Structure formats: C-alpha cells, structure tokens
Amino acid sequence: MAVPKKRTSSARRDKRRTHWKLEAANLAPCPQCHELKPPHRVCLSCGYYKNREAVKVE
C-alpha cells in the first residue's frame, strides 16, 4: 500500500479543502402561486407542477 513520505502540512491540507463549502439551496418562484419552491418539484403551497395539479392541497 502507498504511504506518504512526508507529512502534509495543515496549510497545504486546508488549501485543498477550501472548496468544500455548502451552497444555499436553489429556489424558483412557482408559476401558479408565486411561492418560492425547489426547482423541478411539486409546489407545497398549491400542489401544482408544470402548470398541472399534481397533488390536492387542502
């Protein structure tokens, strides 16, 4: 098995990990009720998806 010859410094290790950030969730307005919802998902407030009622919301 491969074993590193030299210890990786914390600066070098942390430079490699700088791109591990979390991203904010994308939200798109619902064309029916204009509530923000995740794209390509049924709207939780009105139940519509692609201008059709997908789920009955009470």
Number of C-alpha atoms within 10 A of each C-alpha: 2 4 5 6 6 6 6 10 8 9 9 9 10 11 9 10 10 8 8 7 7 6 6 6 9 9 11 14 13 23 13 16 12 12 14 15 17 14 14 9 13 18 25 16 15 18 19 20 18 13 10 10 14 13 13 9 11 6
